[in-house]
């Protein structure tokens, strides 16, 4: 067996393992699992890390139950929940920059492996 054959064999094994992992994730995190109220609550908690001091985040979290229920209804009805961007300019060190930031309702959190469960 040459080094090229071993290399190709490793590549094929890694490729098969990646595909198996992808299929397992697709099975575990389907649309229903993501649209659950618990999942949306966990996403809200993860999204507010580091930005909880902002007024927009505090306004969202003040009525989070109502907003999570509405988001779930909109997701299940396949409504377009995008709100666009906040546009503003920031001037730092003499350079003016155009900033486009998303609304907090559209921000996704980072999750660990079991973010759908409690």
C-alpha positions, 0 to 999 in steps of 0.5 A: 500500500503506497502513501497515496493509497493510505492518504486516500483511505484516511480521506474517505474515512473522514468524509464518511464520518463527517457525513454520518455526523451531519445526518445525526445532527439533521435528525436531532435538530429538525425544524420542530426541535428548533421552533420549540419554546424551550429552544427559543428561550435557550437561544434568547439567553445565549444571544444576550450574553455580553450585550445585556446592557443594551436597551434593545436587549433589555426591552426584548427580555422584559417581555420575553415570554410574549415575544417567544410565543409570537416568534414560535407562531410566526415560524410555524406559519412560515412568516418572514420574521426578518426586520432588516438592519439598523444603519448608522455611522461610527467615527473611530480614529478619524475614519467614518464607517457605515455600520449595519447591525441586525435586530436582537430578535434575529440574532442567534446564540451559540449553543453547546451540543444539547441546546434543545433540552433543559 
